[in-house]
Amino acid sequence: MRDLTVELATTMCELVGIAADPAAKLDDGSAYEVYRRMIAAQGGDPDAVLATAPLCEEVLATKDGVVHGVDALRGLRRGDSGPDEPARRTSSVRVRE
């Protein structure tokens, strides 16, 4: 995810003529401070706890490898919310080493 984020940010900077190194900004923490200021500028609370999915399922890898995709809507299509519950629209993925 970091590589994709850095690649996208680098391309965006190049397109608008900004000479910046997004990887360096992530590493030194300044990108996070800009993120916090953006939230505050929109009336949000940068210290608010982010929402997480009400249902979490741990999936353990059986071998080393690379995750090529995650289907975050899978549960909605299968109706995993239960027959008497509305479909939940909150999905999250947590990667642990």
C-alpha positions in Angstrom: 0.0 0.0 0.0 2.9 2.4 0.8 4.4 1.9 -2.7 1.1 2.6 -4.4 0.6 5.7 -2.2 4.1 7.0 -3.0 3.7 6.3 -6.7 0.4 8.1 -6.8 1.6 11.1 -4.8 4.7 11.4 -6.9 2.7 11.4 -10.1 0.3 14.0 -8.7 3.2 16.3 -7.7 4.8 15.9 -11.1 1.5 16.8 -12.8 1.2 20.1 -11.0 4.9 20.9 -11.0 5.6 20.5 -7.4 9.2 19.3 -6.6 8.5 17.0 -3.6 9.6 13.6 -2.4 6.4 11.9 -1.0 8.4 9.0 0.4 10.5 11.4 2.4 7.4 13.3 3.6 5.9 10.0 4.9 9.2 9.0 6.6 9.7 12.3 8.4 6.0 12.5 9.6 5.2 15.8 7.8 2.6 14.1 5.5 0.7 13.0 8.6 0.7 16.6 9.9 -0.7 17.8 6.6 -3.4 15.1 6.8 -4.4 16.3 10.2 -4.6 19.9 9.0 -6.8 18.9 6.1 -9.2 17.2 8.5 -9.3 20.2 10.8 -9.8 22.6 7.8 -12.9 20.6 6.9 -14.3 20.9 10.4 -13.3 17.4 11.4 -11.5 16.2 14.5 -8.0 14.9 13.6 -7.9 13.1 17.0 -11.1 11.2 16.5 -10.9 7.4 16.5 -11.6 6.0 13.0 -14.5 3.7 12.6 -13.8 0.0 12.3 -15.9 -2.8 11.0 -18.2 -4.4 13.6 -17.3 -7.9 12.5 -13.7 -8.9 12.1 -12.4 -12.2 10.9 -8.7 -13.2 11.1 -7.4 -15.0 8.1 -4.0 -16.6 8.6 -1.6 -17.2 5.6 -0.6 -20.8 5.0 2.6 -19.7 3.2 4.7 -16.6 2.4 3.5 -14.5 -0.4 1.9 -11.2 -1.5 -1.8 -10.2 -1.2 -2.9 -9.3 -4.7 -6.4 -8.2 -3.8 -9.1 -7.9 -1.1 -12.8 -8.1 -1.8 -14.1 -5.7 0.8 -17.7 -6.0 -0.4 -17.8 -9.8 -0.3 -19.8 -9.9 2.9 -22.4 -7.5 1.6 -23.0 -9.7 -1.4 -23.2 -12.9 0.6 -25.6 -11.3 3.2 -23.2 -11.9 6.1 -25.0 -9.3 8.2 -27.6 -11.9 9.1 -31.2 -12.3 8.0 -32.6 -9.8 10.5 -29.8 -7.2 10.2 -29.3 -4.5 7.6 -26.3 -4.9 5.4 -23.3 -3.2 6.9 -21.4 -0.8 4.7 -18.2 -0.6 6.8 -15.4 -2.9 5.8 -11.8 -2.8 7.0 -8.6 -4.7 6.4 -5.9 -5.0 9.0 -2.5 -6.5 8.0 -0.4 -7.8 10.8 3.2 -9.1 10.6 
